Amino acid sequence: MLVGLTRLLEDARRGRYAVGAFNFCNAETAQAVVEVGCALRSPVIFITGPWEIPLLGPKMLVELARSVAAKADVPVCLHLDHAAHLGLVEECIEAGFPSVMMDASAHDFEENVRLTRVVVEMAHPRGVTVEGELGAVGRVGESSVEGAEAAALTDPDRAAEFVERTGVDALAVAIGNAHGIYTQRPQLDFGLLQAIRDATDVPLVLHGGSGTHPDQLRRAIEIGITKVNVASEIGRAYLDAIRESIEDTNGSVWYAKALGEAKSAVRRVVAKWMRELGSVGKVP
């Protein structure tokens, strides 16, 4: 059975750990995440978004996630990541996603509130949880941590207003983090994170986890981060394993074997992150 975010993130907040949210787009990555979660007794969050959904479509992704989760004895959440358009959110809710993200952070504050509130009003009557984003988590090479202007840090006062007016179940914050593989270690603004935590009472989410130093992660979790997204590191491990399989056999590797190597590589990444986030052993 697939579940929403609330149970997983409230347990994480009480237990002072974070749950990894791992990107997936096919059976191998989905199986890898859940298999490791079961082995390490950790809750699991799948994330998939606008880049991945066209490959299989929302209904098939839900069916795949349900099939994998049915064999699990740990809680599994399927979460729509970074949806910027209401149509995609509605399509995923109709398909059976138990959790969605409306990312209207590219808009001004009032439009972000309006669009996110529309999603909350659409989702909550169906028992679907909603994550919103305030501030703009940029991408490596164009974010504040890299010295450019595309990212905007989350304002604590606006965060309190945003949560109250939208009714979101979780809030993604911008505190110096960025999507992608970092070319230099990010320096998270822990004073800002503490101010956001003091101003709001919803679980906080860190996007752009790939490459963040474990010490930075631990401190962020101590302050209040309960969900950390990991996508770029998953993709890089998957592709590197396939590339190495091809190179090691001079291009004669059977594709199923290469995919098996890729699945193993994803398992290693997931296990590392579950340990670093402190979620290991949290499910009896």
Secondary structure as GFF3:
##gff-version 3
##sequence-region A 1 284
A	DSSP	beta_strand	2	3	.	.	.	ID=ss1
A	DSSP	alpha_helix	5	15	.	.	.	ID=ss2
A	DSSP	beta_strand	19	23	.	.	.	ID=ss3
A	DSSP	alpha_helix	27	40	.	.	.	ID=ss4
A	DSSP	beta_strand	44	48	.	.	.	ID=ss5
A	DSSP	alpha_helix	53	56	.	.	.	ID=ss6
A	DSSP	alpha_helix	58	70	.	.	.	ID=ss7
A	DSSP	beta_strand	76	83	.	.	.	ID=ss8
A	DSSP	alpha_helix	86	95	.	.	.	ID=ss9
A	DSSP	beta_strand	99	102	.	.	.	ID=ss10
A	DSSP	alpha_helix	109	123	.	.	.	ID=ss11
A	DSSP	three_ten_helix	124	126	.	.	.	ID=ss12
A	DSSP	beta_strand	129	134	.	.	.	ID=ss13
A	DSSP	three_ten_helix	144	146	.	.	.	ID=ss14
A	DSSP	alpha_helix	156	166	.	.	.	ID=ss15
A	DSSP	beta_strand	170	173	.	.	.	ID=ss16
A	DSSP	alpha_helix	190	199	.	.	.	ID=ss17
A	DSSP	beta_strand	204	206	.	.	.	ID=ss18
A	DSSP	alpha_helix	214	223	.	.	.	ID=ss19
A	DSSP	beta_strand	225	230	.	.	.	ID=ss20
A	DSSP	alpha_helix	232	248	.	.	.	ID=ss21
A	DSSP	alpha_helix	255	277	.	.	.	ID=ss22
###
